[in-house]
Amino acid sequence: MAAGSAGTGRSRRIVGVVLALISCVALLGGCSRVISGTPTTAGRAATDDVAGLPASNGPSGPKSGAQPSTLPVEGTDNGEMDRLARDAVADVQSYWRQRFPESFDGKEFEPVKKLVSYDSGAPGGNLCGKSTQGAENAFYCAQEDTVAWDRAQLLPQLRASFGPMAVVTVLAHEMGHAVQARAGTAPPDAPAIVLEQQADCFTGTFFRHVAEGGAEHFQVSTGDGLNEVMGVLNYIRDTPADGDFTGTGAHGSAFDRVTAFQDGFSGGPQRCAELDAAEVKQRTTQFRFWQDDQEQDLPVDQRNLTQVRDSLREVFRDTGAQPPQIVGEPRSCPGMRGTRPVSYCPATNTVSLSMDGLQKIANPPAKDDPNSGYGDFAAYAQFASRYALSVQRAAGLPLEGGNAGLRTACMVGSWSGLLVEDPIGQRNPVGKLRIAPGDVDEGVAALLGGDSLIAAGINGEQVPAGFARVEAFRTGFQQGFAPCSTRYP
């Protein structure tokens, strides 16, 4: 997140292919910036479901008493990691045997020809024309119609960080590539990111099946369970250092990958088949960097908080809401217990904060430590969420409950979308504050956590499903303010 970047003015004409997520026309022209106090029911989202399934926490992981799969695996040591991987592939292939014919013109699904387990620390291995030594990876080799995985490093690391369903997530993604090859959903010359996003989407369709109780070996809850699954996609995302979406190894940012997963979970295999290069180019956050300072952190201090406050004032000016007073220390509020590290008091229209608490959240995320900080944008987004409550109060909207939390996430997303600048897509952001792809991913990581205020109501309560929280943020980011009060009244 950076402040003071050179702007190009809000009058610049929008031309060319939009490589960023949405265009200025969609944000500033096609979508109203006024938060209505009398929302309608059109497109209303329920806070207690996940794409039509009940939102709940519960057991996630291997099912007790399930008989182990007997799929043949070359190179296996028959250890715990290979048993987990074998069961995962068995469930994924069973799902596609059921869904493939009805999804792809009656074609039968053919299982992959070969499954291979290897030790990335051992010398001498070769798969798909490449050495497996040092290859801490899982992959699908189209030439040999093979799914392979590293049982020694990758799978244990995933399980240790996110639990056993992380292994299932990665292998479901690789099987998604096998589905592509059989269904012909992506041409050979398709950009790498299209292939990867389709595979993430197919992963989402499989996890819908698991969440519905249809898998033999695994189960997943729609609350914490799916939160962990989407956390895996955040963990294995592309980082800014990996380049933009045109790269041959591009998989997508966390925002991109979770979006594709949610599309598959909600829309099924047909939705995944529709995902093409044009759509990916339109919505990806993997736009090219054009300034060296675009991905710089914005330290949490009084000066930068003032810049963020000014950005929020400018973005929300057209709502007519009186800007809240900002206080740089925690304060009590009549009749409220407050939230940390930022709190909103409706009685005084005041946002109070703990600088130390925000700075802790702003610590850079460490890829090998899921419990580290989220990054600077995540900290400022929590501040923005409490500011957004003041706008909702002015509009007479309720500030408690699940809808309030999702509405808040949507409004923070709309503010975030107005800070993105991409000269290739010719976007015209508001003010001088800028966010970059890594910032958006920090927001996704925080939304999937259990302690974020980005999608929380005035008392800090948030709906249990991270799926719904990310979806609300994404709605605002992509569509602007207009849907926030209608979808989450």
MARPA-735543 format. One line per field, with one value per residue (C-alpha): residue number from 1; x, y, z. Coordinates in nm, 2 decimals. Layout:
N
seq: NUM_...
px: X_...
py: Y_...
pz: Z_...
//
This chain:
489
seq: 1_2_3_4_5_6_7_8_9_10_11_12_13_14_15_16_17_18_19_20_21_22_23_24_25_26_27_28_29_30_31_32_33_34_35_36_37_38_39_40_41_42_43_44_45_46_47_48_49_50_51_52_53_54_55_56_57_58_59_60_61_62_63_64_65_66_67_68_69_70_71_72_73_74_75_76_77_78_79_80_81_82_83_84_85_86_87_88_89_90_91_92_93_94_95_96_97_98_99_100_101_102_103_104_105_106_107_108_109_110_111_112_113_114_115_116_117_118_119_120_121_122_123_124_125_126_127_128_129_130_131_132_133_134_135_136_137_138_139_140_141_142_143_144_145_146_147_148_149_150_151_152_153_154_155_156_157_158_159_160_161_162_163_164_165_166_167_168_169_170_171_172_173_174_175_176_177_178_179_180_181_182_183_184_185_186_187_188_189_190_191_192_193_194_195_196_197_198_199_200_201_202_203_204_205_206_207_208_209_210_211_212_213_214_215_216_217_218_219_220_221_222_223_224_225_226_227_228_229_230_231_232_233_234_235_236_237_238_239_240_241_242_243_244_245_246_247_248_249_250_251_252_253_254_255_256_257_258_259_260_261_262_263_264_265_266_267_268_269_270_271_272_273_274_275_276_277_278_279_280_281_282_283_284_285_286_287_288_289_290_291_292_293_294_295_296_297_298_299_300_301_302_303_304_305_306_307_308_309_310_311_312_313_314_315_316_317_318_319_320_321_322_323_324_325_326_327_328_329_330_331_332_333_334_335_336_337_338_339_340_341_342_343_344_345_346_347_348_349_350_351_352_353_354_355_356_357_358_359_360_361_362_363_364_365_366_367_368_369_370_371_372_373_374_375_376_377_378_379_380_381_382_383_384_385_386_387_388_389_390_391_392_393_394_395_396_397_398_399_400_401_402_403_404_405_406_407_408_409_410_411_412_413_414_415_416_417_418_419_420_421_422_423_424_425_426_427_428_429_430_431_432_433_434_435_436_437_438_439_440_441_442_443_444_445_446_447_448_449_450_451_452_453_454_455_456_457_458_459_460_461_462_463_464_465_466_467_468_469_470_471_472_473_474_475_476_477_478_479_480_481_482_483_484_485_486_487_488_489
px: 0.00_0.14_0.05_0.13_0.17_0.13_-0.23_-0.35_-0.67_-1.03_-1.11_-0.87_-1.06_-1.09_-0.95_-0.80_-0.84_-0.91_-0.65_-0.75_-1.05_-1.30_-1.29_-1.35_-1.67_-1.81_-1.70_-1.78_-2.03_-2.22_-2.25_-2.40_-2.18_-2.47_-2.55_-2.93_-3.11_-3.41_-3.25_-3.45_-3.46_-3.32_-3.02_-3.03_-2.76_-2.84_-2.59_-2.65_-2.57_-2.28_-2.40_-2.72_-2.57_-2.61_-2.32_-2.18_-1.87_-1.81_-1.57_-1.34_-1.08_-1.07_-1.39_-1.36_-1.41_-1.37_-1.20_-0.86_-0.84_-0.66_-0.56_-0.22_0.06_0.40_0.70_0.49_0.63_0.27_0.31_0.06_0.11_0.06_-0.25_-0.39_-0.31_-0.44_-0.77_-0.79_-0.75_-0.99_-1.26_-1.19_-1.21_-1.52_-1.68_-1.58_-1.71_-2.05_-2.05_-1.84_-2.11_-2.38_-2.14_-1.96_-2.20_-2.23_-1.86_-1.73_-1.45_-1.14_-0.92_-0.56_-0.33_-0.07_-0.03_0.33_0.47_0.83_1.07_1.20_1.51_1.62_1.84_1.78_1.40_1.26_0.90_0.76_1.11_1.23_1.42_1.22_1.51_1.43_1.09_0.87_0.56_0.25_0.16_-0.03_0.18_-0.04_0.21_0.20_-0.15_0.01_-0.06_0.24_0.32_0.62_0.54_0.86_0.84_0.53_0.25_0.38_0.43_0.08_-0.07_0.13_0.03_-0.34_-0.44_-0.51_-0.77_-0.48_-0.34_-0.69_-0.71_-0.38_-0.45_-0.81_-0.65_-0.41_-0.69_-0.87_-0.60_-0.68_-1.05_-0.94_-0.75_-1.05_-1.32_-1.12_-1.22_-0.90_-0.72_-0.35_-0.25_-0.44_-0.24_-0.11_-0.33_-0.65_-0.55_-0.48_-0.79_-1.00_-0.83_-0.91_-1.27_-1.29_-1.15_-1.44_-1.69_-1.54_-1.55_-1.91_-1.96_-1.76_-1.95_-2.27_-2.15_-2.09_-1.73_-1.63_-1.31_-1.34_-1.58_-1.56_-1.77_-1.89_-1.74_-1.40_-1.34_-1.38_-1.19_-0.89_-0.93_-0.93_-0.64_-0.44_-0.51_-0.39_-0.07_0.02_-0.07_0.15_0.33_0.42_0.77_0.63_0.53_0.20_-0.07_0.11_0.38_0.42_0.40_0.12_-0.14_-0.31_-0.32_-0.50_-0.80_-0.79_-0.76_-1.03_-1.26_-1.22_-1.28_-1.60_-1.72_-1.69_-1.84_-2.14_-2.18_-2.06_-1.84_-2.03_-1.93_-1.56_-1.58_-1.69_-1.39_-1.16_-0.88_-1.10_-1.27_-0.94_-0.79_-1.09_-1.10_-0.74_-0.56_-0.23_-0.19_0.15_0.34_0.43_0.59_0.87_0.68_0.35_0.40_0.57_0.43_0.26_0.38_0.10_0.17_-0.03_0.08_-0.03_-0.35_-0.44_-0.38_-0.61_-0.87_-0.86_-0.90_-1.21_-1.35_-1.31_-1.45_-1.76_-1.82_-2.11_-2.30_-2.35_-2.25_-2.08_-1.72_-1.64_-1.39_-1.07_-0.91_-0.56_-0.63_-0.89_-1.20_-1.51_-1.85_-2.19_-2.37_-2.10_-1.81_-1.61_-1.37_-0.99_-0.77_-1.03_-1.37_-1.66_-1.89_-2.22_-2.32_-2.03_-1.96_-1.60_-1.35_-1.09_-0.79_-0.49_-0.18_0.01_-0.27_-0.29_0.09_0.08_-0.17_0.04_0.35_0.44_0.29_0.53_0.46_0.59_0.40_0.02_0.01_0.22_0.07_-0.14_0.03_-0.03_-0.34_-0.51_-0.45_-0.59_-0.88_-0.98_-0.97_-1.17_-1.43_-1.50_-1.52_-1.77_-1.99_-2.03_-2.16_-2.41_-2.52_-2.59_-2.80_-3.01_-2.88_-2.84_-2.49_-2.53_-2.56_-2.43_-2.57_-2.39_-2.06_-2.10_-2.23_-1.92_-1.69_-1.86_-1.81_-1.44_-1.41_-1.57_-1.32_-1.04_-1.15_-1.14_-0.77_-0.64_-0.45_-0.34_-0.22_-0.28_-0.64_-0.66_-0.82_-0.88_-0.86_-0.98_-0.72_-0.35_-0.36_-0.29_-0.32_-0.15_-0.22_-0.03_-0.25_-0.57_-0.43_-0.36_-0.73_-0.83_-0.60_-0.75_-1.11_-1.04_-0.90_-1.12_-1.02_-1.06_-1.29_-1.31_-1.63_-1.75_-2.05_-2.01_-1.95_-1.70_-1.93_-1.88_-2.05_-1.87_-1.82_-1.51_-1.66_-1.93_-1.69_-1.46_-1.76_-1.90_-1.56_-1.53_-1.88_-1.78_-1.44_-1.59_-1.92_-1.88_-2.11_-2.45_-2.49_-2.37_-2.70_-2.93_-2.75_-2.69_-2.98
py: 0.00_0.34_0.70_1.00_0.81_1.03_1.02_1.07_1.25_1.13_1.26_1.03_0.84_0.46_0.28_-0.05_-0.39_-0.37_-0.59_-0.49_-0.62_-0.35_-0.03_0.32_0.33_0.04_0.20_0.56_0.58_0.25_0.21_0.45_0.56_0.65_0.40_0.38_0.38_0.18_-0.13_-0.36_-0.74_-0.77_-1.00_-1.04_-1.27_-1.49_-1.47_-1.82_-2.01_-2.07_-2.08_-2.24_-2.48_-2.41_-2.22_-2.41_-2.53_-2.90_-3.18_-3.15_-3.40_-3.78_-3.96_-4.20_-4.57_-4.51_-4.79_-4.69_-4.66_-4.93_-4.71_-4.81_-4.55_-4.59_-4.51_-4.52_-4.59_-4.67_-4.41_-4.17_-3.90_-4.14_-4.29_-3.94_-3.85_-4.18_-4.14_-3.78_-3.88_-4.16_-3.92_-3.67_-3.93_-4.08_-3.73_-3.67_-4.01_-3.89_-3.53_-3.54_-3.70_-3.45_-3.16_-3.24_-3.38_-3.73_-3.81_-4.06_-3.97_-4.17_-4.20_-4.07_-4.34_-4.31_-4.18_-4.13_-4.05_-3.93_-3.80_-3.46_-3.51_-3.83_-3.82_-3.99_-3.96_-3.84_-3.75_-3.59_-3.53_-3.35_-3.45_-3.48_-3.40_-3.07_-3.06_-2.98_-2.99_-3.16_-3.16_-3.30_-3.42_-3.41_-3.59_-3.89_-3.83_-3.86_-3.69_-3.68_-3.54_-3.50_-3.70_-3.60_-3.21_-3.06_-3.27_-3.28_-2.90_-2.85_-3.08_-2.92_-2.57_-2.62_-2.97_-3.28_-3.10_-2.89_-3.21_-3.28_-2.92_-2.94_-3.28_-3.17_-2.88_-3.11_-3.34_-3.03_-3.02_-3.37_-3.27_-2.99_-3.23_-3.46_-3.19_-2.97_-2.66_-2.47_-2.45_-2.54_-2.18_-2.05_-1.84_-2.04_-1.84_-1.95_-2.31_-2.26_-2.06_-2.33_-2.59_-2.38_-2.36_-2.73_-2.77_-2.56_-2.79_-3.09_-2.93_-2.85_-3.23_-3.29_-3.02_-3.20_-3.52_-3.70_-3.80_-4.14_-4.05_-3.68_-3.42_-3.04_-2.79_-2.48_-2.26_-2.33_-2.62_-2.41_-2.12_-2.35_-2.47_-2.12_-2.04_-2.30_-2.11_-1.80_-1.98_-2.10_-1.78_-1.59_-1.31_-0.97_-1.10_-1.37_-1.12_-1.04_-1.27_-1.31_-1.52_-1.89_-2.00_-1.77_-1.92_-1.60_-1.39_-1.51_-1.29_-1.45_-1.81_-1.78_-1.61_-1.90_-2.15_-1.97_-1.96_-2.34_-2.40_-2.19_-2.25_-2.61_-2.75_-2.55_-2.22_-2.34_-2.43_-2.07_-1.92_-1.80_-1.56_-1.26_-1.30_-1.36_-1.05_-0.85_-0.95_-1.05_-0.84_-0.96_-0.63_-0.51_-0.28_0.06_0.23_0.10_0.22_0.06_-0.24_-0.05_-0.09_0.21_0.20_0.24_0.58_0.90_1.06_0.76_0.71_1.07_0.99_0.69_0.89_1.16_0.88_0.75_1.09_1.15_0.81_0.84_1.21_1.16_0.96_1.28_1.12_1.33_1.20_1.05_1.19_0.99_0.94_0.79_0.59_0.34_0.51_0.37_0.41_0.42_0.09_-0.08_-0.31_-0.19_-0.37_-0.39_-0.26_-0.02_0.07_0.28_0.46_0.57_0.78_1.02_0.93_0.85_0.60_0.52_0.30_0.14_0.22_-0.07_-0.31_-0.19_-0.21_-0.57_-0.66_-0.46_-0.68_-0.84_-1.18_-1.47_-1.75_-2.01_-1.88_-1.86_-1.68_-1.38_-1.04_-0.98_-0.67_-0.30_-0.31_-0.55_-0.31_-0.01_-0.21_-0.27_0.10_0.15_-0.10_0.11_0.42_0.25_0.19_0.56_0.58_0.31_0.48_0.80_0.59_0.44_0.09_-0.16_-0.20_-0.53_-0.89_-1.08_-0.85_-0.55_-0.74_-0.85_-0.50_-0.36_-0.60_-0.50_-0.13_-0.18_-0.37_-0.08_0.16_-0.07_-0.10_0.28_0.28_0.06_0.21_0.03_0.23_-0.06_-0.08_0.30_0.30_0.64_0.59_0.83_1.05_0.97_0.66_0.34_-0.03_-0.31_-0.69_-0.79_-0.56_-0.72_-1.06_-0.93_-0.84_-1.19_-1.35_-1.13_-1.21_-1.58_-1.53_-1.55_-1.22_-0.96_-0.66_-0.61_-0.82_-0.75_-0.56_-0.29_-0.55_-0.74_-1.03_-1.19_-1.47_-1.80_-1.87_-1.70_-1.79_-1.53_-1.27_-1.29_-1.29_-0.97_-0.80_-0.91_-0.79_-0.44_-0.45_-0.56_-0.37_-0.07_0.06_-0.01_-0.38_-0.34_-0.23_-0.43_-0.76_-0.72_-0.51
pz: 0.00_-0.10_-0.05_-0.26_-0.59_-0.90_-1.01_-1.37_-1.29_-1.27_-1.62_-1.81_-2.08_-2.03_-2.34_-2.43_-2.26_-1.89_-1.73_-1.37_-1.19_-1.29_-1.48_-1.35_-1.55_-1.35_-1.02_-1.06_-1.34_-1.35_-0.98_-0.73_-0.45_-0.22_0.05_0.07_0.40_0.26_0.10_-0.13_-0.13_-0.48_-0.48_-0.10_0.04_0.34_0.63_0.75_0.43_0.19_-0.17_-0.06_0.20_0.58_0.72_1.02_1.19_1.24_1.17_0.87_0.75_0.70_0.79_1.07_0.97_0.59_0.42_0.27_-0.11_-0.30_-0.60_-0.73_-0.66_-0.80_-0.58_-0.26_0.08_0.20_0.47_0.61_0.35_0.06_0.23_0.26_-0.10_-0.24_-0.06_-0.19_-0.55_-0.51_-0.39_-0.66_-0.93_-0.79_-0.80_-1.16_-1.27_-1.14_-1.26_-1.58_-1.81_-1.72_-1.74_-2.06_-2.32_-2.19_-2.20_-1.95_-1.72_-1.76_-1.44_-1.48_-1.61_-1.33_-0.98_-0.85_-0.51_-0.47_-0.22_-0.33_-0.11_-0.29_-0.60_-0.93_-0.97_-1.30_-1.39_-1.70_-1.83_-1.52_-1.21_-0.89_-0.67_-0.50_-0.66_-0.35_-0.56_-0.68_-1.04_-1.34_-1.63_-1.94_-2.16_-1.93_-1.79_-1.44_-1.11_-0.88_-0.54_-0.31_0.01_0.19_0.20_0.04_0.18_0.54_0.53_0.40_0.66_0.94_0.85_0.75_0.84_0.62_0.39_0.26_0.09_-0.05_-0.19_-0.37_-0.53_-0.62_-0.81_-0.99_-1.08_-1.22_-1.49_-1.58_-1.61_-1.84_-2.06_-2.09_-2.13_-2.36_-2.16_-2.23_-2.57_-2.58_-2.63_-2.33_-2.08_-1.79_-1.55_-1.73_-1.69_-1.32_-1.25_-1.41_-1.20_-0.89_-1.01_-1.06_-0.70_-0.58_-0.75_-0.58_-0.24_-0.28_-0.32_0.00_0.19_0.08_0.24_-0.09_-0.05_0.08_0.27_0.36_0.51_0.53_0.72_0.55_0.82_0.96_0.72_0.40_0.57_0.60_0.24_0.10_0.33_0.14_-0.18_-0.01_0.10_-0.25_-0.43_-0.66_-0.49_-0.64_-0.70_-0.92_-1.19_-1.36_-1.50_-1.84_-1.69_-1.80_-1.44_-1.31_-1.09_-0.96_-0.65_-0.34_-0.45_-0.80_-0.67_-0.41_-0.66_-0.90_-0.61_-0.51_-0.87_-0.89_-0.54_-0.63_-1.00_-1.07_-1.36_-1.63_-1.46_-1.47_-1.84_-1.91_-1.75_-2.04_-2.10_-2.15_-1.81_-1.63_-1.79_-1.68_-1.32_-1.23_-0.97_-1.12_-1.31_-1.41_-1.17_-1.32_-1.03_-0.80_-0.49_-0.59_-0.36_-0.07_0.27_0.44_0.80_1.06_1.21_1.27_0.94_0.73_0.93_0.84_0.47_0.49_0.68_0.40_0.14_0.32_0.35_-0.02_-0.12_0.11_0.06_-0.18_0.08_0.28_0.60_0.86_0.89_1.23_1.47_1.48_1.82_1.86_2.18_2.29_2.45_2.62_2.46_2.64_2.62_2.42_2.49_2.20_1.97_1.93_1.79_1.64_1.77_1.65_1.90_1.74_2.04_1.97_1.60_1.70_1.57_1.84_1.79_1.95_1.74_1.88_1.80_1.44_1.40_1.51_1.24_0.99_1.05_0.71_0.66_0.67_0.42_0.66_0.96_0.93_1.27_1.16_1.09_0.78_0.64_0.62_0.41_0.65_0.93_0.74_0.62_0.98_1.04_0.72_0.85_1.16_0.95_0.72_1.03_1.06_0.70_0.77_1.09_0.90_0.65_0.94_0.87_1.16_1.29_1.47_1.33_1.03_0.77_0.92_0.91_0.55_0.45_0.61_0.42_0.10_0.17_0.26_-0.07_-0.26_-0.10_-0.19_-0.55_-0.58_-0.49_-0.76_-1.05_-1.36_-1.66_-1.90_-1.79_-1.77_-1.43_-1.26_-0.89_-0.63_-0.45_-0.41_-0.19_-0.39_-0.33_-0.52_-0.57_-0.26_-0.05_-0.18_-0.08_0.27_0.30_0.18_0.45_0.72_0.61_0.64_0.99_1.30_1.45_1.18_1.19_0.82_0.80_1.16_1.30_1.57_1.84_1.65_1.55_1.21_1.03_1.07_0.70_0.56_0.22_0.28_0.42_0.12_-0.12_0.04_0.01_-0.35_-0.43_-0.32_-0.49_-0.82_-0.82_-0.60_-0.33_-0.48_-0.39_-0.03_0.12_-0.12_-0.07_0.30_0.43
//
